[in-house]
Amino acid sequence: MSKPGYKVLSALLLYPEPELLEDQAALNELLLEQEPEWHAALGGLFSWFACTPLIELQQQYVMTFDRNPSHSLHLFEHIHGESRDRGQAMVDLMAEYRSHGLEMVGDDLPDYVPLFLEFLSQQTAQDAERLLGDAIHVLTHIGRKLRANGSPYAAIFDVLQTQTSVQAEELRGPPVRDMDEALETFGPGADGIEPLLKPGAGSLPGGAHPINFYPKAAAPRHH
């Protein structure tokens, strides 16, 4: 059985558009029904969205995620920096998405956190937990940086940490930010439409195998 709550987390991490504010009631209701503990943990974030003008939400989003490399929502940027390993890791991850019957659309890179969370929402709970366990080291790193800067978005990453038994390890250090080459390789898409993921030919196969999220050479140790 899948966990649709991941799709809510994905939506909350996207650039704030008017539709996000219009959908607040629906998102609240979905989480309250499907994941009440997540709903309670995200109460402050929902309140912040409800009480803050859209232009301020958008400005804060840009300052938080676009202008602060330590908060980057691109997972492999925190692991591989500018090395060639990052490009290969994204190729591998994109291939895994496709192997599960999903095709990327729009101009987002495969390791974009909202894209990854939407992918988790379409997996079985068991596979989602395994995949999250591979990514939790980076996600926890981002969450810690957000928490240190007092960002309401940190609550999303706190929730993610509760969904895996894997203990997150400290990352060695922030790499240099350089997304231009990756963007030239992977985007933008011709249509630029949403959702971030769309079903490929046929429906999503049941019992999908988990993604080997990290390249073997860069795989963090699980204790």
N, C-alpha and C positions, 0 to 999 in steps of 0.2 A: 504494500500500500504506500502511495506517495505522500509527501508532506507539502501541501500547497502553501504552507506558511512561508516557505523559502521564496515563493513568488512575490509575497508581500514585502519581504525584506529587500528583494531586488528592486521593486518599484520605489521603495523609500530611499534607495541609494542613487536613483537617477536624478539628473538635473531637474529641479522643480519647475514644472509647467502648471498652468491653470488646472489641467485635468487632475493633477495630483491632489490639489486642495479639494476639488469636487468629489474625488473618490475617497476622501478620508473616512466618511461614515462606513462605506463598504469595506474598506481595509480593516477598520476597527472591528466591524462585525465578524469578518472572516477570521481574524486572529482570535477574537473572544470565543468563537465557536470551536475552532480547530486547535488552537494553541493558547489556552488561557494564561499559562505562565509566561509565554512570550509577550502576550498582550499587556500583562502587568509590568513587565520589565521595560516595555517601550512606551509606557504612559507619558513620561516626560517628553519624549520625542514627538508624540502625537500632539501634546499640548503646545509644544513649541511651534509646530506647523500651523496649528489652529489660531495661535495668537500673533503670528508674525506676518507682516505684509509680504506678498509674493516677491516684490523687488528685493526686499531684504533677504529673503530665503535664497534667492538666486545669487545675490552678491556674496552671501556667506558660503554658498556651495563652491563658487569659483575660488574664493580665498582659501577654502579648506582643502579642496581636492585638486584643483588645477594649478594653483600657485605654491603648493607646499609638497615637494617631492616625497617627504616622509609619510604623507597621507595618500599617496597615489593609489588609485583603485585598479592598477594593473599589477597583478600578482607577480609575474616573472620579473618585473622591473626591480622588485625588492630582492630577488634572488640572484639574477644574472647580470644586472646592470647593462653595460653596452656590449657584452661578449656575444659571440656567435651562438652560444648555448641558448640565449633567450629566444632568438629567432627559431631555432630548431624545436625548442620546447613548445612554442606557440603552434608550429606546424603540427607537432604530435598531438597537441590538445585539440586542434581543429579537426584532425583526422578522427579522434575519438568521438567528438560530437557527431560527426557524420556517420560513424559506425553504429551509433545509437539511433539513427534515423532522423537526425536533426541537421538543418542547414542554417548557417549564419546569414543574416541580412543586415543591411545598414553599414555603418562605418566603424563599428566597434571591433577591437582586437579580441582574440579568443580568451585572453586571460583577464578580461574586464570583469570585476567582481559581480556586478549585477547580472551579467551574462552567465557566469558560473553558477550563481544562486538560482537563476531561472532553470538552468540545466538540472540542478539538484532537485528542484520541485517536481521534475518529471521522472525521477528515478524512484525505485523502491526505497523504503526507509532504510533498509540494510545497506544498500549500495550508496545511498546519499551519505550515511554516516561514515562509510569507509573513505569515500572521496573527500569529505570534509576533513577527516583525520589527516589526509595528505596535505591539505591546504591550510590547516589550522595554524601552523607555525607563522606563516605570513599574515594571515588574518588577525591573529593575536597581536602581532607586531604593529599592524595598522591601528588596531583598537587601542593599544597602549599609548601610541602617539596622540590619537584623538582625545583620549581621556586626559592626558597630561596638558592638553591645550583647552580643556573644558568644552569640547564639542559635544552637542547632543547626539551626534551620529555614533558616538562610542557605544551607545546602548545596543546597537545592532550587532556589533562585534562581540559584546558581552554575551548576547543570546547565542551566537554561533559557538562560543566556547563551551556552552552547556550541552551541546549536541554531540560531543565526541568524548571518548575516554582518553584520547591521546593528549599527553601533556606537551604543551607548546614549548619549544626551545627558543632561546634568544637567537636572533639573527646576528651575524658577525658585524655588520656595518652597512650603512646605506650606500648603494651604488650611485654612480653619476646618472642623472636623468637625461635620456636622449631617445625620444619616441619617433623621430622623423623617419628613420629607415623602416621601422616596423609599419608605420602608417602607409608608406609607399608600397609595402608588400601586401598588406591585408585590407586596405580600405582606400576610399569609401566604396560602398556598394553602388550598383547602378540604380537601384530603386530607392534606397535609403528609407525604407518603411519599417515600422514596428509590427509585431513584437520582435525582440532581439533574436529570438529563435523561432523558427517555424518548422512544422513537421516536414520531413522529407517524403520520398515516395513511400506510401503505406503508413500505418500507424507506428507509434513507438513500440519496439519489441519488448515483450515481457522478460523479466529475469535478465536485464542487461548487465553485462560485465562491468565492474568498476573501472574507472580511468586510472592508469598509472600516471598520476598527476605530475610527479617530478621525474625528470630523466634519471636513470639509474645512477649515473655518476654524481648527481647533485642531490640525491635523496637524503633528507634528514633522517636521523636515527630515531626510531620509535622505542621508547622504554616500556 
